[in-house]
């Protein structure tokens, strides 16, 4: 009985993993891409907008409601990241003016997070 070389098993596993975990929705349907293009042409950074939608498609055929959902999800995610960042800066701040500004910022983010949890 001959043994299969380790690199062959590793390569096979890699190929299978790529096949299983590649997002089939990463390529938009032409109709969806047309809608994305229409939205992103109105933005300051077309490339960023297009890449954000393309990377977050749940289906190749996505309508305006689906694209709106992506926008909301990404906005909430970014706001959450900003909140964590502002909180970490506040925790280290020593300047009274900076503490005052960051405290207001953190309170505002907390209010937004409270609203987003109700959606």
Biopython code that builds the backbone (N, CA, C, O; Angstrom):
import numpy as np
from Bio.PDB.StructureBuilder import StructureBuilder

atoms = [
    (1, "UNK", "N", (0.849, -1.175, 0.000)),
    (1, "UNK", "CA", (0.000, 0.000, 0.000)),
    (1, "UNK", "C", (0.896, 1.241, 0.000)),
    (1, "UNK", "O", (1.796, 1.364, 0.831)),
    (2, "UNK", "N", (0.643, 2.157, -0.938)),
    (2, "UNK", "CA", (1.451, 3.366, -1.010)),
    (2, "UNK", "C", (0.751, 4.487, -0.263)),
    (2, "UNK", "O", (-0.477, 4.542, -0.200)),
    (3, "UNK", "N", (1.544, 5.371, 0.296)),
    (3, "UNK", "CA", (0.954, 6.490, 1.029)),
    (3, "UNK", "C", (0.911, 7.724, 0.127)),
    (3, "UNK", "O", (1.751, 7.895, -0.756)),
    (4, "UNK", "N", (-0.066, 8.561, 0.364)),
    (4, "UNK", "CA", (-0.227, 9.793, -0.397)),
    (4, "UNK", "C", (0.671, 10.844, 0.259)),
    (4, "UNK", "O", (0.627, 11.024, 1.476)),
    (5, "UNK", "N", (1.487, 11.541, -0.545)),
    (5, "UNK", "CA", (2.356, 12.564, 0.036)),
    (5, "UNK", "C", (1.542, 13.626, 0.785)),
    (5, "UNK", "O", (0.426, 13.961, 0.387)),
    (6, "UNK", "N", (2.104, 14.137, 1.851)),
    (6, "UNK", "CA", (1.440, 15.124, 2.688)),
    (6, "UNK", "C", (1.030, 16.361, 1.893)),
    (6, "UNK", "O", (-0.068, 16.883, 2.087)),
    (7, "UNK", "N", (1.894, 16.831, 1.008)),
    (7, "UNK", "CA", (1.563, 18.041, 0.247)),
    (7, "UNK", "C", (0.356, 17.822, -0.652)),
    (7, "UNK", "O", (-0.386, 18.770, -0.911)),
    (8, "UNK", "N", (0.137, 16.618, -1.130)),
    (8, "UNK", "CA", (-1.034, 16.325, -1.952)),
    (8, "UNK", "C", (-2.304, 16.418, -1.110)),
    (8, "UNK", "O", (-3.312, 16.969, -1.554)),
    (9, "UNK", "N", (-2.251, 15.881, 0.097)),
    (9, "UNK", "CA", (-3.405, 15.976, 0.995)),
    (9, "UNK", "C", (-3.668, 17.432, 1.381)),
    (9, "UNK", "O", (-4.818, 17.868, 1.436)),
    (10, "UNK", "N", (-2.608, 18.171, 1.644)),
    (10, "UNK", "CA", (-2.742, 19.569, 2.016)),
    (10, "UNK", "C", (-3.348, 20.378, 0.864)),
    (10, "UNK", "O", (-4.251, 21.188, 1.075)),
    (11, "UNK", "N", (-2.851, 20.155, -0.333)),
    (11, "UNK", "CA", (-3.371, 20.855, -1.507)),
    (11, "UNK", "C", (-4.840, 20.505, -1.731)),
    (11, "UNK", "O", (-5.657, 21.386, -2.001)),
    (12, "UNK", "N", (-5.169, 19.237, -1.621)),
    (12, "UNK", "CA", (-6.560, 18.806, -1.804)),
    (12, "UNK", "C", (-7.475, 19.456, -0.779)),
    (12, "UNK", "O", (-8.577, 19.894, -1.109)),
    (13, "UNK", "N", (-7.017, 19.517, 0.455)),
    (13, "UNK", "CA", (-7.809, 20.146, 1.518)),
    (13, "UNK", "C", (-8.015, 21.624, 1.237)),
    (13, "UNK", "O", (-9.101, 22.159, 1.459)),
    (14, "UNK", "N", (-6.973, 22.283, 0.748)),
    (14, "UNK", "CA", (-7.065, 23.703, 0.427)),
    (14, "UNK", "C", (-8.076, 23.943, -0.688)),
    (14, "UNK", "O", (-8.903, 24.850, -0.593)),
    (15, "UNK", "N", (-8.014, 23.148, -1.726)),
    (15, "UNK", "CA", (-8.942, 23.298, -2.847)),
    (15, "UNK", "C", (-10.381, 23.068, -2.389)),
    (15, "UNK", "O", (-11.277, 23.825, -2.764)),
    (16, "UNK", "N", (-10.605, 22.053, -1.600)),
    (16, "UNK", "CA", (-11.949, 21.762, -1.095)),
    (16, "UNK", "C", (-12.438, 22.906, -0.208)),
    (16, "UNK", "O", (-13.596, 23.315, -0.297)),
    (17, "UNK", "N", (-11.551, 23.422, 0.649)),
    (17, "UNK", "CA", (-11.926, 24.538, 1.524)),
    (17, "UNK", "C", (-12.296, 25.772, 0.722)),
    (17, "UNK", "O", (-13.287, 26.436, 1.028)),
    (18, "UNK", "N", (-11.517, 26.086, -0.293)),
    (18, "UNK", "CA", (-11.823, 27.244, -1.121)),
    (18, "UNK", "C", (-13.165, 27.078, -1.815)),
    (18, "UNK", "O", (-13.939, 28.028, -1.927)),
    (19, "UNK", "N", (-13.430, 25.880, -2.274)),
    (19, "UNK", "CA", (-14.697, 25.603, -2.946)),
    (19, "UNK", "C", (-15.878, 25.755, -1.982)),
    (19, "UNK", "O", (-16.908, 26.325, -2.344)),
    (20, "UNK", "N", (-15.729, 25.248, -0.765)),
    (20, "UNK", "CA", (-16.818, 25.265, 0.199)),
    (20, "UNK", "C", (-17.057, 26.644, 0.804)),
    (20, "UNK", "O", (-18.199, 27.009, 1.083)),
    (21, "UNK", "N", (-15.994, 27.406, 1.007)),
    (21, "UNK", "CA", (-16.120, 28.660, 1.733)),
    (21, "UNK", "C", (-16.082, 29.901, 0.858)),
    (21, "UNK", "O", (-16.125, 31.014, 1.381)),
    (22, "UNK", "N", (-16.004, 29.748, -0.434)),
    (22, "UNK", "CA", (-16.051, 30.905, -1.322)),
    (22, "UNK", "C", (-17.490, 31.369, -1.413)),
    (22, "UNK", "O", (-18.401, 30.569, -1.621)),
    (23, "UNK", "N", (-17.687, 32.670, -1.254)),
    (23, "UNK", "CA", (-19.026, 33.240, -1.277)),
    (23, "UNK", "C", (-19.559, 33.259, -2.713)),
    (23, "UNK", "O", (-19.052, 34.005, -3.551)),
    (24, "UNK", "N", (-20.570, 32.450, -3.000)),
    (24, "UNK", "CA", (-21.108, 32.427, -4.356)),
    (24, "UNK", "C", (-21.806, 33.731, -4.725)),
    (24, "UNK", "O", (-22.040, 33.993, -5.905)),
    (25, "UNK", "N", (-22.140, 34.551, -3.732)),
    (25, "UNK", "CA", (-22.836, 35.804, -3.997)),
    (25, "UNK", "C", (-21.880, 36.954, -4.273)),
    (25, "UNK", "O", (-22.317, 38.086, -4.479)),
    (26, "UNK", "N", (-20.580, 36.676, -4.280)),
    (26, "UNK", "CA", (-19.617, 37.760, -4.433)),
    (26, "UNK", "C", (-19.659, 38.382, -5.822)),
    (26, "UNK", "O", (-19.113, 39.466, -6.026)),
    (27, "UNK", "N", (-20.297, 37.714, -6.780)),
    (27, "UNK", "CA", (-20.425, 38.251, -8.126)),
    (27, "UNK", "C", (-21.887, 38.626, -8.344)),
    (27, "UNK", "O", (-22.774, 37.773, -8.360)),
    (28, "UNK", "N", (-22.109, 39.917, -8.511)),
    (28, "UNK", "CA", (-23.482, 40.401, -8.641)),
    (28, "UNK", "C", (-24.058, 40.091, -10.008)),
    (28, "UNK", "O", (-23.351, 40.110, -11.015)),
    (29, "UNK", "N", (-25.334, 39.809, -10.030)),
    (29, "UNK", "CA", (-26.118, 39.681, -11.251)),
    (29, "UNK", "C", (-26.044, 41.029, -11.986)),
    (29, "UNK", "O", (-25.963, 42.067, -11.329)),
    (30, "UNK", "N", (-26.071, 41.046, -13.333)),
    (30, "UNK", "CA", (-25.981, 42.323, -14.057)),
    (30, "UNK", "C", (-27.002, 43.374, -13.599)),
    (30, "UNK", "O", (-26.680, 44.560, -13.524)),
    (31, "UNK", "N", (-28.216, 42.945, -13.297)),
    (31, "UNK", "CA", (-29.241, 43.880, -12.828)),
    (31, "UNK", "C", (-28.852, 44.468, -11.466)),
    (31, "UNK", "O", (-29.035, 45.661, -11.220)),
    (32, "UNK", "N", (-28.320, 43.623, -10.595)),
    (32, "UNK", "CA", (-27.870, 44.091, -9.280)),
    (32, "UNK", "C", (-26.687, 45.028, -9.434)),
    (32, "UNK", "O", (-26.634, 46.069, -8.780)),
    (33, "UNK", "N", (-25.729, 44.669, -10.296)),
    (33, "UNK", "CA", (-24.558, 45.508, -10.504)),
    (33, "UNK", "C", (-24.950, 46.872, -11.066)),
    (33, "UNK", "O", (-24.347, 47.889, -10.724)),
    (34, "UNK", "N", (-25.962, 46.887, -11.929)),
    (34, "UNK", "CA", (-26.452, 48.153, -12.480)),
    (34, "UNK", "C", (-27.007, 49.048, -11.368)),
    (34, "UNK", "O", (-26.776, 50.258, -11.363)),
    (35, "UNK", "N", (-27.734, 48.448, -10.437)),
    (35, "UNK", "CA", (-28.281, 49.190, -9.297)),
    (35, "UNK", "C", (-27.152, 49.692, -8.385)),
    (35, "UNK", "O", (-27.181, 50.833, -7.922)),
    (36, "UNK", "N", (-26.167, 48.837, -8.135)),
    (36, "UNK", "CA", (-25.009, 49.236, -7.326)),
    (36, "UNK", "C", (-24.287, 50.398, -8.002)),
    (36, "UNK", "O", (-23.936, 51.382, -7.351)),
    (37, "UNK", "N", (-24.069, 50.281, -9.310)),
    (37, "UNK", "CA", (-23.395, 51.356, -10.054)),
    (37, "UNK", "C", (-24.172, 52.671, -9.941)),
    (37, "UNK", "O", (-23.579, 53.731, -9.739)),
    (38, "UNK", "N", (-25.493, 52.599, -10.072)),
    (38, "UNK", "CA", (-26.329, 53.806, -9.993)),
    (38, "UNK", "C", (-26.173, 54.477, -8.631)),
    (38, "UNK", "O", (-26.083, 55.702, -8.547)),
    (39, "UNK", "N", (-26.140, 53.683, -7.572)),
    (39, "UNK", "CA", (-25.976, 54.221, -6.217)),
    (39, "UNK", "C", (-24.560, 54.762, -6.025)),
    (39, "UNK", "O", (-24.376, 55.881, -5.546)),
    (40, "UNK", "N", (-23.577, 53.973, -6.395)),
    (40, "UNK", "CA", (-22.184, 54.319, -6.109)),
    (40, "UNK", "C", (-21.666, 55.482, -6.949)),
    (40, "UNK", "O", (-20.737, 56.171, -6.530)),
    (41, "UNK", "N", (-22.244, 55.713, -8.120)),
    (41, "UNK", "CA", (-21.832, 56.866, -8.930)),
    (41, "UNK", "C", (-22.176, 58.184, -8.246)),
    (41, "UNK", "O", (-21.621, 59.229, -8.586)),
    (42, "UNK", "N", (-23.077, 58.135, -7.294)),
    (42, "UNK", "CA", (-23.469, 59.335, -6.552)),
    (42, "UNK", "C", (-22.580, 59.565, -5.320)),
    (42, "UNK", "O", (-22.692, 60.594, -4.654)),
    (43, "UNK", "N", (-21.710, 58.611, -5.028)),
    (43, "UNK", "CA", (-20.858, 58.693, -3.846)),
    (43, "UNK", "C", (-19.510, 59.323, -4.180)),
    (43, "UNK", "O", (-19.084, 59.347, -5.334)),
    (44, "UNK", "N", (-18.864, 59.823, -3.162)),
    (44, "UNK", "CA", (-17.542, 60.436, -3.344)),
    (44, "UNK", "C", (-16.506, 59.401, -3.785)),
    (44, "UNK", "O", (-15.647, 59.689, -4.619)),
    (45, "UNK", "N", (-16.594, 58.197, -3.219)),
    (45, "UNK", "CA", (-15.612, 57.150, -3.524)),
    (45, "UNK", "C", (-16.344, 55.950, -4.132)),
    (45, "UNK", "O", (-16.776, 55.043, -3.421)),
    (46, "UNK", "N", (-16.473, 55.965, -5.465)),
    (46, "UNK", "CA", (-17.184, 54.900, -6.169)),
    (46, "UNK", "C", (-16.595, 53.523, -5.839)),
    (46, "UNK", "O", (-17.337, 52.582, -5.558)),
    (47, "UNK", "N", (-15.272, 53.406, -5.874)),
    (47, "UNK", "CA", (-14.622, 52.115, -5.659)),
    (47, "UNK", "C", (-14.937, 51.522, -4.296)),
    (47, "UNK", "O", (-15.241, 50.334, -4.186)),
    (48, "UNK", "N", (-14.864, 52.342, -3.263)),
    (48, "UNK", "CA", (-15.169, 51.879, -1.909)),
    (48, "UNK", "C", (-16.620, 51.434, -1.815)),
    (48, "UNK", "O", (-16.916, 50.378, -1.256)),
    (49, "UNK", "N", (-17.520, 52.235, -2.359)),
    (49, "UNK", "CA", (-18.948, 51.924, -2.344)),
    (49, "UNK", "C", (-19.222, 50.593, -3.053)),
    (49, "UNK", "O", (-19.896, 49.719, -2.508)),
    (50, "UNK", "N", (-18.700, 50.449, -4.258)),
    (50, "UNK", "CA", (-18.908, 49.244, -5.053)),
    (50, "UNK", "C", (-18.336, 48.014, -4.343)),
    (50, "UNK", "O", (-18.977, 46.965, -4.291)),
    (51, "UNK", "N", (-17.146, 48.151, -3.807)),
    (51, "UNK", "CA", (-16.495, 47.029, -3.118)),
    (51, "UNK", "C", (-17.282, 46.635, -1.868)),
    (51, "UNK", "O", (-17.411, 45.449, -1.566)),
    (52, "UNK", "N", (-17.805, 47.618, -1.144)),
    (52, "UNK", "CA", (-18.571, 47.339, 0.069)),
    (52, "UNK", "C", (-19.833, 46.551, -0.255)),
    (52, "UNK", "O", (-20.135, 45.553, 0.400)),
    (53, "UNK", "N", (-20.559, 46.995, -1.254)),
    (53, "UNK", "CA", (-21.760, 46.247, -1.641)),
    (53, "UNK", "C", (-21.390, 44.852, -2.146)),
    (53, "UNK", "O", (-21.986, 43.862, -1.723)),
    (54, "UNK", "N", (-20.425, 44.773, -3.033)),
    (54, "UNK", "CA", (-20.053, 43.483, -3.630)),
    (54, "UNK", "C", (-19.592, 42.484, -2.578)),
    (54, "UNK", "O", (-19.910, 41.298, -2.665)),
    (55, "UNK", "N", (-18.852, 42.953, -1.593)),
    (55, "UNK", "CA", (-18.330, 42.060, -0.554)),
    (55, "UNK", "C", (-19.409, 41.591, 0.409)),
    (55, "UNK", "O", (-19.216, 40.601, 1.116)),
    (56, "UNK", "N", (-20.541, 42.283, 0.450)),
    (56, "UNK", "CA", (-21.571, 41.961, 1.434)),
    (56, "UNK", "C", (-22.880, 41.455, 0.836)),
    (56, "UNK", "O", (-23.880, 41.332, 1.543)),
    (57, "UNK", "N", (-22.876, 41.164, -0.457)),
    (57, "UNK", "CA", (-24.090, 40.625, -1.081)),
    (57, "UNK", "C", (-24.428, 39.270, -0.481)),
    (57, "UNK", "O", (-23.551, 38.425, -0.296)),
    (58, "UNK", "N", (-25.694, 39.071, -0.181)),
    (58, "UNK", "CA", (-26.142, 37.783, 0.333)),
    (58, "UNK", "C", (-26.625, 36.885, -0.801)),
    (58, "UNK", "O", (-26.776, 35.675, -0.637)),
    (59, "UNK", "N", (-26.862, 37.502, -1.945)),
    (59, "UNK", "CA", (-27.333, 36.791, -3.125)),
    (59, "UNK", "C", (-26.880, 37.578, -4.354)),
    (59, "UNK", "O", (-26.845, 38.808, -4.310)),
    (60, "UNK", "N", (-26.531, 36.897, -5.452)),
    (60, "UNK", "CA", (-26.136, 37.630, -6.662)),
    (60, "UNK", "C", (-27.238, 38.562, -7.173)),
    (60, "UNK", "O", (-26.947, 39.605, -7.759)),
    (61, "UNK", "N", (-28.503, 38.187, -6.954)),
    (61, "UNK", "CA", (-29.635, 39.001, -7.379)),
    (61, "UNK", "C", (-30.206, 39.684, -6.135)),
    (61, "UNK", "O", (-30.950, 39.077, -5.364)),
    (62, "UNK", "N", (-29.846, 40.956, -5.954)),
    (62, "UNK", "CA", (-30.261, 41.710, -4.770)),
    (62, "UNK", "C", (-30.961, 42.984, -5.217)),
    (62, "UNK", "O", (-30.479, 43.695, -6.098)),
    (63, "UNK", "N", (-32.103, 43.264, -4.601)),
    (63, "UNK", "CA", (-32.866, 44.461, -4.973)),
    (63, "UNK", "C", (-32.483, 45.640, -4.082)),
    (63, "UNK", "O", (-31.570, 45.541, -3.261)),
    (64, "UNK", "N", (-33.185, 46.745, -4.252)),
    (64, "UNK", "CA", (-32.901, 47.956, -3.493)),
    (64, "UNK", "C", (-33.072, 47.728, -1.992)),
    (64, "UNK", "O", (-32.310, 48.274, -1.194)),
    (65, "UNK", "N", (-34.055, 46.933, -1.606)),
    (65, "UNK", "CA", (-34.268, 46.628, -0.187)),
    (65, "UNK", "C", (-33.049, 45.884, 0.372)),
    (65, "UNK", "O", (-32.592, 46.191, 1.473)),
    (66, "UNK", "N", (-32.532, 44.926, -0.364)),
    (66, "UNK", "CA", (-31.353, 44.179, 0.072)),
    (66, "UNK", "C", (-30.120, 45.065, 0.182)),
    (66, "UNK", "O", (-29.332, 44.925, 1.117)),
    (67, "UNK", "N", (-29.951, 45.979, -0.772)),
    (67, "UNK", "CA", (-28.814, 46.903, -0.724)),
    (67, "UNK", "C", (-28.968, 47.879, 0.439)),
    (67, "UNK", "O", (-27.982, 48.255, 1.074)),
    (68, "UNK", "N", (-30.198, 48.286, 0.717)),
    (68, "UNK", "CA", (-30.453, 49.151, 1.868)),
    (68, "UNK", "C", (-30.104, 48.422, 3.163)),
    (68, "UNK", "O", (-29.532, 49.017, 4.077)),
    (69, "UNK", "N", (-30.444, 47.145, 3.242)),
    (69, "UNK", "CA", (-30.121, 46.337, 4.425)),
    (69, "UNK", "C", (-28.610, 46.253, 4.615)),
    (69, "UNK", "O", (-28.116, 46.359, 5.737)),
    (70, "UNK", "N", (-27.881, 46.065, 3.526)),
    (70, "UNK", "CA", (-26.414, 46.037, 3.602)),
    (70, "UNK", "C", (-25.907, 47.369, 4.147)),
    (70, "UNK", "O", (-25.033, 47.395, 5.013)),
    (71, "UNK", "N", (-26.452, 48.469, 3.642)),
    (71, "UNK", "CA", (-26.041, 49.800, 4.096)),
    (71, "UNK", "C", (-26.273, 49.964, 5.591)),
    (71, "UNK", "O", (-25.404, 50.466, 6.304)),
    (72, "UNK", "N", (-27.423, 49.551, 6.064)),
    (72, "UNK", "CA", (-27.745, 49.664, 7.487)),
    (72, "UNK", "C", (-26.796, 48.808, 8.323)),
    (72, "UNK", "O", (-26.278, 49.270, 9.339)),
    (73, "UNK", "N", (-26.566, 47.569, 7.902)),
    (73, "UNK", "CA", (-25.689, 46.669, 8.656)),
    (73, "UNK", "C", (-24.265, 47.212, 8.741)),
    (73, "UNK", "O", (-23.654, 47.184, 9.810)),
    (74, "UNK", "N", (-23.735, 47.704, 7.628)),
    (74, "UNK", "CA", (-22.375, 48.239, 7.610)),
    (74, "UNK", "C", (-22.294, 49.510, 8.452)),
    (74, "UNK", "O", (-21.306, 49.725, 9.154)),
    (75, "UNK", "N", (-23.317, 50.346, 8.389)),
    (75, "UNK", "CA", (-23.344, 51.575, 9.185)),
    (75, "UNK", "C", (-23.338, 51.256, 10.676)),
    (75, "UNK", "O", (-22.602, 51.875, 11.444)),
    (76, "UNK", "N", (-24.148, 50.302, 11.078)),
    (76, "UNK", "CA", (-24.194, 49.904, 12.493)),
    (76, "UNK", "C", (-22.854, 49.310, 12.917)),
    (76, "UNK", "O", (-22.355, 49.606, 14.003)),
    (77, "UNK", "N", (-22.278, 48.481, 12.069)),
    (77, "UNK", "CA", (-20.973, 47.876, 12.381)),
    (77, "UNK", "C", (-19.910, 48.959, 12.545)),
    (77, "UNK", "O", (-19.130, 48.921, 13.496)),
    (78, "UNK", "N", (-19.872, 49.918, 11.631)),
    (78, "UNK", "CA", (-18.879, 50.988, 11.716)),
    (78, "UNK", "C", (-19.115, 51.878, 12.928)),
    (78, "UNK", "O", (-18.161, 52.294, 13.585)),
    (79, "UNK", "N", (-20.375, 52.172, 13.229)),
    (79, "UNK", "CA", (-20.683, 52.981, 14.413)),
    (79, "UNK", "C", (-20.254, 52.249, 15.680)),
    (79, "UNK", "O", (-19.755, 52.872, 16.617)),
    (80, "UNK", "N", (-20.445, 50.943, 15.714)),
    (80, "UNK", "CA", (-20.015, 50.159, 16.869)),
    (80, "UNK", "C", (-18.499, 50.200, 17.021)),
    (80, "UNK", "O", (-17.981, 50.336, 18.130)),
    (81, "UNK", "N", (-17.795, 50.082, 15.907)),
    (81, "UNK", "CA", (-16.331, 50.157, 15.946)),
    (81, "UNK", "C", (-15.872, 51.537, 16.409)),
    (81, "UNK", "O", (-14.932, 51.651, 17.196)),
    (82, "UNK", "N", (-16.536, 52.584, 15.922)),
    (82, "UNK", "CA", (-16.193, 53.948, 16.328)),
    (82, "UNK", "C", (-16.452, 54.154, 17.816)),
    (82, "UNK", "O", (-15.673, 54.815, 18.502)),
    (83, "UNK", "N", (-17.553, 53.584, 18.313)),
    (83, "UNK", "CA", (-17.881, 53.690, 19.737)),
    (83, "UNK", "C", (-16.774, 53.067, 20.585)),
    (83, "UNK", "O", (-16.321, 53.667, 21.560)),
    (84, "UNK", "N", (-16.344, 51.873, 20.215)),
    (84, "UNK", "CA", (-15.279, 51.188, 20.960)),
    (84, "UNK", "C", (-14.003, 52.022, 20.934)),
    (84, "UNK", "O", (-13.314, 52.143, 21.946)),
    (85, "UNK", "N", (-13.692, 52.593, 19.777)),
    (85, "UNK", "CA", (-12.496, 53.422, 19.644)),
    (85, "UNK", "C", (-12.596, 54.676, 20.505)),
    (85, "UNK", "O", (-11.651, 55.014, 21.219)),
    (86, "UNK", "N", (-13.735, 55.370, 20.445)),
    (86, "UNK", "CA", (-13.919, 56.587, 21.247)),
    (86, "UNK", "C", (-13.845, 56.269, 22.737)),
    (86, "UNK", "O", (-13.253, 57.024, 23.509)),
    (87, "UNK", "N", (-14.446, 55.154, 23.138)),
    (87, "UNK", "CA", (-14.421, 54.732, 24.546)),
    (87, "UNK", "C", (-12.995, 54.447, 24.988)),
    (87, "UNK", "O", (-12.611, 54.816, 26.098)),
    (88, "UNK", "N", (-12.204, 53.799, 24.147)),
    (88, "UNK", "CA", (-10.819, 53.478, 24.529)),
    (88, "UNK", "C", (-9.978, 54.750, 24.664)),
    (88, "UNK", "O", (-9.111, 54.833, 25.534)),
    (89, "UNK", "N", (-10.232, 55.729, 23.812)),
    (89, "UNK", "CA", (-9.513, 57.001, 23.916)),
    (89, "UNK", "C", (-9.946, 57.738, 25.191)),
    (89, "UNK", "O", (-9.113, 58.305, 25.899)),
    (90, "UNK", "N", (-11.245, 57.724, 25.474)),
    (90, "UNK", "CA", (-11.756, 58.377, 26.675)),
    (90, "UNK", "C", (-11.130, 57.774, 27.928)),
    (90, "UNK", "O", (-10.768, 58.497, 28.856)),
    (91, "UNK", "N", (-11.005, 56.455, 27.953)),
    (91, "UNK", "CA", (-10.439, 55.778, 29.121)),
    (91, "UNK", "C", (-8.994, 56.198, 29.389)),
    (91, "UNK", "O", (-8.526, 56.104, 30.524)),
    (92, "UNK", "N", (-8.281, 56.661, 28.358)),
    (92, "UNK", "CA", (-6.878, 57.045, 28.498)),
    (92, "UNK", "C", (-6.675, 58.558, 28.560)),
    (92, "UNK", "O", (-5.576, 59.028, 28.854)),
    (93, "UNK", "N", (-7.726, 59.315, 28.285)),
    (93, "UNK", "CA", (-7.607, 60.775, 28.191)),
    (93, "UNK", "C", (-7.314, 61.399, 29.553)),
    (93, "UNK", "O", (-7.804, 60.942, 30.585)),
    (94, "UNK", "N", (-6.502, 62.454, 29.527)),
    (94, "UNK", "CA", (-6.183, 63.192, 30.743)),
    (94, "UNK", "C", (-6.556, 64.667, 30.615)),
    (94, "UNK", "O", (-6.765, 65.337, 31.627)),
    (95, "UNK", "N", (-6.641, 65.176, 29.408)),
    (95, "UNK", "CA", (-6.974, 66.578, 29.182)),
    (95, "UNK", "C", (-8.466, 66.798, 29.445)),
    (95, "UNK", "O", (-9.296, 66.114, 28.847)),
    (96, "UNK", "N", (-8.825, 67.747, 30.334)),
    (96, "UNK", "CA", (-10.242, 67.958, 30.659)),
    (96, "UNK", "C", (-11.116, 68.289, 29.442)),
    (96, "UNK", "O", (-12.250, 67.817, 29.351)),
    (97, "UNK", "N", (-10.605, 69.082, 28.523)),
    (97, "UNK", "CA", (-11.369, 69.408, 27.321)),
    (97, "UNK", "C", (-11.631, 68.174, 26.469)),
    (97, "UNK", "O", (-12.734, 67.975, 25.960)),
    (98, "UNK", "N", (-10.600, 67.353, 26.325)),
    (98, "UNK", "CA", (-10.737, 66.119, 25.546)),
    (98, "UNK", "C", (-11.711, 65.157, 26.232)),
    (98, "UNK", "O", (-12.520, 64.508, 25.570)),
    (99, "UNK", "N", (-11.629, 65.071, 27.538)),
    (99, "UNK", "CA", (-12.540, 64.198, 28.290)),
    (99, "UNK", "C", (-13.985, 64.646, 28.085)),
    (99, "UNK", "O", (-14.875, 63.815, 27.906)),
    (100, "UNK", "N", (-14.220, 65.961, 28.110)),
    (100, "UNK", "CA", (-15.574, 66.487, 27.921)),
    (100, "UNK", "C", (-16.104, 66.136, 26.534)),
    (100, "UNK", "O", (-17.229, 65.653, 26.403)),
    (101, "UNK", "N", (-15.306, 66.375, 25.509)),
    (101, "UNK", "CA", (-15.727, 66.090, 24.132)),
    (101, "UNK", "C", (-15.960, 64.589, 23.933)),
    (101, "UNK", "O", (-16.968, 64.183, 23.355)),
    (102, "UNK", "N", (-15.031, 63.779, 24.408)),
    (102, "UNK", "CA", (-15.165, 62.329, 24.230)),
    (102, "UNK", "C", (-16.338, 61.771, 25.031)),
    (102, "UNK", "O", (-16.986, 60.823, 24.587)),
    (103, "UNK", "N", (-16.620, 62.335, 26.190)),
    (103, "UNK", "CA", (-17.769, 61.886, 26.988)),
    (103, "UNK", "C", (-19.061, 62.119, 26.213)),
    (103, "UNK", "O", (-19.934, 61.251, 26.176)),
    (104, "UNK", "N", (-19.182, 63.294, 25.594)),
    (104, "UNK", "CA", (-20.365, 63.584, 24.773)),
    (104, "UNK", "C", (-20.440, 62.630, 23.579)),
    (104, "UNK", "O", (-21.511, 62.132, 23.232)),
    (105, "UNK", "N", (-19.304, 62.391, 22.970)),
    (105, "UNK", "CA", (-19.244, 61.484, 21.816)),
    (105, "UNK", "C", (-19.711, 60.083, 22.215)),
    (105, "UNK", "O", (-20.528, 59.477, 21.522)),
    (106, "UNK", "N", (-19.196, 59.578, 23.321)),
    (106, "UNK", "CA", (-19.561, 58.233, 23.788)),
    (106, "UNK", "C", (-21.049, 58.188, 24.142)),
    (106, "UNK", "O", (-21.724, 57.204, 23.836)),
    (107, "UNK", "N", (-21.564, 59.230, 24.776)),
    (107, "UNK", "CA", (-22.996, 59.260, 25.109)),
    (107, "UNK", "C", (-23.850, 59.237, 23.841)),
    (107, "UNK", "O", (-24.871, 58.552, 23.787)),
    (108, "UNK", "N", (-23.430, 59.985, 22.828)),
    (108, "UNK", "CA", (-24.171, 59.985, 21.566)),
    (108, "UNK", "C", (-24.145, 58.609, 20.901)),
    (108, "UNK", "O", (-25.166, 58.143, 20.394)),
    (109, "UNK", "N", (-22.984, 57.961, 20.903)),
    (109, "UNK", "CA", (-22.900, 56.618, 20.336)),
    (109, "UNK", "C", (-23.771, 55.632, 21.114)),
    (109, "UNK", "O", (-24.391, 54.746, 20.527)),
    (110, "UNK", "N", (-23.813, 55.792, 22.432)),
    (110, "UNK", "CA", (-24.673, 54.911, 23.229)),
    (110, "UNK", "C", (-26.136, 55.107, 22.857)),
    (110, "UNK", "O", (-26.897, 54.141, 22.798)),
    (111, "UNK", "N", (-26.534, 56.348, 22.606)),
    (111, "UNK", "CA", (-27.913, 56.619, 22.191)),
    (111, "UNK", "C", (-28.201, 55.976, 20.836)),
    (111, "UNK", "O", (-29.261, 55.384, 20.637)),
    (112, "UNK", "N", (-27.255, 56.095, 19.908)),
    (112, "UNK", "CA", (-27.423, 55.491, 18.588)),
    (112, "UNK", "C", (-27.495, 53.970, 18.693)),
    (112, "UNK", "O", (-28.317, 53.332, 18.035)),
    (113, "UNK", "N", (-26.635, 53.402, 19.519)),
    (113, "UNK", "CA", (-26.653, 51.949, 19.696)),
    (113, "UNK", "C", (-27.989, 51.486, 20.271)),
    (113, "UNK", "O", (-28.495, 50.424, 19.908)),
    (114, "UNK", "N", (-28.556, 52.292, 21.171)),
    (114, "UNK", "CA", (-29.864, 51.962, 21.730)),
    (114, "UNK", "C", (-30.952, 51.971, 20.671)),
    (114, "UNK", "O", (-31.841, 51.119, 20.672)),
    (115, "UNK", "N", (-30.877, 52.941, 19.766)),
    (115, "UNK", "CA", (-31.850, 53.008, 18.669)),
    (115, "UNK", "C", (-31.669, 51.845, 17.710)),
    (115, "UNK", "O", (-32.649, 51.244, 17.270)),
    (116, "UNK", "N", (-30.410, 51.518, 17.380)),
    (116, "UNK", "CA", (-30.170, 50.457, 16.412)),
    (116, "UNK", "C", (-30.579, 49.091, 16.945)),
    (116, "UNK", "O", (-30.914, 48.201, 16.163)),
    (117, "UNK", "N", (-30.557, 48.912, 18.257)),
    (117, "UNK", "CA", (-30.965, 47.619, 18.813)),
    (117, "UNK", "C", (-32.478, 47.411, 18.693)),
    (117, "UNK", "O", (-32.969, 46.291, 18.830)),
    (118, "UNK", "N", (-33.207, 48.495, 18.438)),
    (118, "UNK", "CA", (-34.661, 48.396, 18.278)),
    (118, "UNK", "C", (-35.081, 48.091, 16.851)),
    (118, "UNK", "O", (-36.248, 47.796, 16.594)),
    (119, "UNK", "N", (-34.119, 48.161, 15.906)),
    (119, "UNK", "CA", (-34.467, 47.926, 14.486)),
    (119, "UNK", "C", (-34.749, 46.471, 14.231)),
    (119, "UNK", "O", (-35.056, 46.090, 13.101)),
]
sb = StructureBuilder()
sb.init_structure("model")
sb.init_model(0)
sb.init_chain("A")
sb.init_seg("    ")
for serial, (resi, resn, name, xyz) in enumerate(atoms, 1):
    if name == "N":
        sb.init_residue(resn, " ", resi, " ")
    sb.init_atom(name, np.array(xyz, "f"), 0.0, 1.0, " ", f" {name:<3s}", serial, name[0])
structure = sb.get_structure()
